[in-house]
């Protein structure tokens, strides 16, 4: 029996999964990809004699053959359209239960990352609390609907604060996707009359020297400084303008920062994570957030690193 099959759980539009999948094929490493937005008829499920099997385009996989599941941004199970029928929703629920049953037969230590670990690490507020408990510096933060609390926080930080989304910053529309970036707050220009309607996330503005992107896999850290090369002033959100004006430099992570991050990631049970930090003008490393399923392939594509090899090594461990 082949028990060294890597199972890629993704969606058909995932370029990062394409990037790793093609490398696995080039290295002749056994792999099996399931896009959860599959087309009707391309996937089959079977359970008999205490064995579960998935078939994608007639190619079979047993749950016992999986050495690693890469939980790489699967979409809602079966997003494809059946022919119009009153049974459509029933079909989708049956597919969801079948595939989830297959996945539950794969031990949690074979996942990068297990869904429960990703869920545990999904709260930005809780991340800040855990980071501080682990000795990391974090920006002073406020989530409020109170104008009074906002005014106090604004004055406390000499009118230098930012706001950003608590959840994801993507708003899909019929015609395009809107990105909500980190922005500075000017109490004289912005209207806060509707602050009471929704909890809003504010942080002190760090006088940044640069941003840091850290990729982690099974104890291995790799870090890059992200520097705005256009005007010498570091952007509040380095992702703006599709990162066209960003210069990358390999970075050495201070040993104490590595130890504190390792403790935090171990508490969450994460084998992989993309970590965002920044370095202030006085050299302090500030923790911003962890994305347990963050992007990293663009650094490989730019020829700056070969993190893909460490990632594949982790899959085969």
Secondary structure, DSSP 8 states (H G I E B T S, - for coil): ----EEEEEE-TT-HHHHHHHHHHHHTT--EEEEETT--TTSEEEEEETTEEEEEETTEEEEGGGEEEEEE----SS--S--SS-TTHHHHHHHHHHHHHHHHHTS-GGGEET-HHHHHHT--HHHHHHHHHHTT-EE--EEEES-HHHHHHHHHHTTT-EEEE-SS--EEE-SS-EEE---EE--TTTS--TTGGGS-EEEEE---EEEEEEEEEETTEEEEEEEEE-SSSS--SSTTGGGGTTEEEEEE---HHHHHHHHHHHHHHT-SEEEEEEEEETTS-EEEEEEETT---HHHHHTTS--HHHHHHHHHH-
